[in-house]
Amino acid sequence: MRRRAFLAAPLALLAPRAQAADDGFPPVVPGRAFEFPRDHGAHPAFRTEWWYVTGWLEGEGAPPRGFQVTFFRSRPRIAEANPSAFAPRQLLFAHAALADPRAGRLAHDQRAARAGFGLAEAQSEDADIRVEDWSLRRGPGGYAARIPARDFAFDLAFAPTQPVLLQGEGGYSRKGPLAAQASYYYSQPQLAVSGTVARGADGARVTGRAWLDHEWSSEVMAPEAVGWDWVGLNLADGGALMAFRMRGREGASFWAGGALRAADGGVRTFAPGEIRFEPLRHWRSPRTEVEYPVAMRVRAGDLAVEVEPLFDDQELDSRASTGTIYWEGAVRARADGRPAGAGYLELTGYWRPLKL
């Protein structure tokens, strides 16, 4: 759920509306067995897919910073029978952002291309995604992202410290009341980050913690929903929390879900009624006049955490590409008044209902 592009691709390519049973996309069904490393790679038969990495960075002489790197794959089903190599059978998008409190707002950039011609590829055997000179690849030691963006550059490595966390029911993650409204979804929390971040000609060594989501689907968002709130937190005790809710037209939760991995490795999956997002503070964008609940109390079962942004202005205006505006930013978490972790919060559908 992030994006940008010179192709000006519609958001519907990334999170499609309900599809008919004969639309040519495979359904998401419960009980599928995940196979790694194969499932780290692309699933080109499905309509949409993304690899989403967020985290916090620390470096000598710099305050903590947030970062985000996202690669999307979309199968638009346009002219698939056309033998021409120019037929857009697969589209690849990439988006990156740096949240530096010294700047007070996000630095961000984008790439997009159709697959082929040496411009963009998403391999199926393992995670190996490239859009022009941006890349995210997985190797024996973990993932590596190389992002030479307009105003910054990332050269980061992400080493797993925990097993893959399958979301939902063994990786089958419901997004609505109908069984088809689902995705295949897993996370890799508590990734150990190392590498460099450059601004201009100056590069600095950084370390930190990151979270990776990989999700693919043919049908994601129920038409009754207008947007979603999502949070992924690397907890200070070594655990991890993911929670989301789909919001209906009156602002109430339409559907919800999440999972908690405890410090001892035990995993609890939450039903829709066990997840609550309670706004604590709002921020209004001076550019778009959109108001976002940037500070939240998130309840997952008997766990309650309060999340507060690294700084308020982490709004992304992607009207030139995907036709929407949303908030996505680095947040700190507290529980019972004490620091509890850090991660990312995403807020969509506050500008206008998403037309998916």
Number of C-alpha atoms within 10 A of each C-alpha: 18 25 28 28 20 13 15 15 20 20 21 17 20 28 23 20 17 15 15 9 10 7 10 13 19 14 20 22 16 18 10 12 10 14 8 11 13 14 18 21 20 26 21 18 17 20 25 28 27 24 23 21 24 27 28 25 25 18 17 10 7 13 12 18 19 26 24 23 27 24 28 28 28 28 22 18 17 11 12 13 9 11 8 9 10 12 16 19 19 23 23 26 29 29 22 28 25 28 25 21 18 11 11 13 17 22 18 19 20 23 22 27 22 21 23 16 10 11 14 23 22 26 17 16 14 17 21 19 26 26 25 16 12 23 22 23 19 19 12 6 10 14 19 21 20 19 23 17 20 12 13 20 22 23 18 19 22 25 20 19 13 13 11 14 20 19 26 23 15 17 22 22 25 27 26 22 13 9 14 22 22 26 26 26 22 23 22 21 31 25 23 17 23 20 20 19 23 16 14 10 7 10 15 14 15 20 19 19 21 28 25 24 19 22 24 27 26 29 26 26 26 23 15 12 25 22 27 24 20 20 24 27 29 26 23 15 11 17 21 26 22 22 25 26 24 25 22 19 13 9 14 13 21 21 21 25 25 24 23 23 19 15 13 9 14 9 17 16 20 20 16 22 12 16 23 21 23 12 15 13 12 13 14 15 15 9 8 11 10 16 14 21 19 26 22 22 19 21 16 26 17 7 13 17 22 23 28 23 20 22 18 23 21 25 21 20 16 18 14 15 18 21 16 21 20 22 25 25 30 30 27 22 26 18 14 10 9 10 15 20 21 27 29 29 25 21 22 23 23 20 17 13 15 20 18 20
